[in-house]
């Protein structure tokens, strides 16, 4: 069997998640660009997410901590930082998740950058089922092991 090498323990940088709709069915989209004469085939809505072992994940977590510290400092004195509102916590969570997404397919960004679109999507309470899926996937190391099946 042999000794375990560190390289065999390392995770991959990103994982892919096939989003499900609110009923739990796989989300699909039809691409706008279809070659002349070709049939438009449905494609899965895929989110590529940075894993907990990636530098991008580490930076996103660090940025989230810095944002929280800055919010705590605003309006409070040094000895007694103020409490964060639910809205501030929710907005920061949306910002963090947007930073963890490397790529997403199947959405019309409606003139926004991917990051702006994702911040709005993750902050929208009526789309919480999407936020929950991405949050759950990003926090599970098993989704980023070498050879992990895409979710």
N, C-alpha and C positions, 0 to 999 in steps of 0.2 A: 504494500500500500504506500509506504514512504511517508516522509515528513511533509507537512503542509507548508506551501510557499505563500508568502504574503500576497503575491500577485493573484493567487487564486481566491483571495478573500476580498479583493477590491471590487467595488461596485462600478457600474457604468455611469456616465455623466447625466444621461437623460433617459426618461421612460416615456412611452406613449400610452395615452388613455383614449379609448373610444367612448365619447360621451353618450349618455343615455338621456332620453327625454324624461319628462315628469312622471310618465307611466312606467319607466324602467325599460323602454324599448330603445334599441340602438338608434342614435340620431344619424340621419343621412342627409346629403345635399346633392343637387345636380349642378355640376360646374357650368358657368356661363359660357366658357370657350369650348365649343365643340367643333371639330373639323367638319367641313362640308361633306355631307353624305354619311356621317357617322351618327350612330344612335347615342343619345345622352344617357349614360349609365350613372346610377346613384353611387355616391362615394361616402365613406364614413367621415363623420366629424371627429377629427383627431386633435388632441392637445398634446404637445410635446413639453414635458415638464422637467426642469432641472432637479436632480436627485440630491438627497441630503449629503452625499459625499462629494458634490461638485463645488468648485470655487464660486460659481454664480449663486448657489444656494446659500453658502456661507455669507457672501456679500449682501444678499437680500435680507438675511436674518439680522446682520449687523446694521444695515440701513433702517430696518424696522425698529430695532432697539434705540437707535439714535433719534428717530422720529418721536418715539414714546417719551424719551428723556426730554426732548425739546418741548413737547406738549405739556409735560409735567412742570417744567420750569416756568412756562407762560402763566402768568396770573397768580402764581404761588410765590412764597418767599423761600429762601434757601433752606430754612429749618423745616418748613411744612409745605411740601409740594401739593398742588391741588389734585383732586380726583379727576379722572378722565370721564367724559360723558360716553354714553353708549354709542352715539353717533361717531365720536372720535375713534373709539375702539373699532367700530365696524369699518370706517373709512381706512384705517390703518391696515386692517386685515385684508381689505380689497387691494390696497397698494402692495402689500407683501405678496399676495397670490399673483398679481400682475407681473411682479418682478421674477417670480418662479417659472413663468411660462416662456419657453424658448420659441414656440411656434404654435399656431392654431389654424386649422383649415375649416372651410365651410361657412364662414361668417362674412357678411357684408359689414365692413368697418364704418360705413356711413360717413366717409370723409375724415375719419379719425385715424391716428396711428394705432398700431396694434395695442400698445400699452394703454393709451387713453380708452380705447374700446373695452379692454379687459377690466380696467379699473371701474368703469361704469357697469359692466356686466356683473362683476363680483360684488359691487355695492348695491345692486338692485335686489331688494328682498324677494321680489316675485320670481327671481331666477336663482334662488337659494339652492335649489337642487343641483345646479351646475357648480356653484361655489363649494357645496359639500363634497361633490365627487372629486374636484381638483384638490381640495384641502386634504381629503382622506388619502388620495393616491400619493400626493407629495410627501406625506408623513410616514409612509410605509416603506421601510428599507427594502423589503422583498420585491418591490416593483422595480428596483434598480440593480438587481443582481445580474451577473452575466448570464445570458440565455433566458432571462425572465420573459414569459409570454406577455404580450401586450394585453392590457386590460380593455 
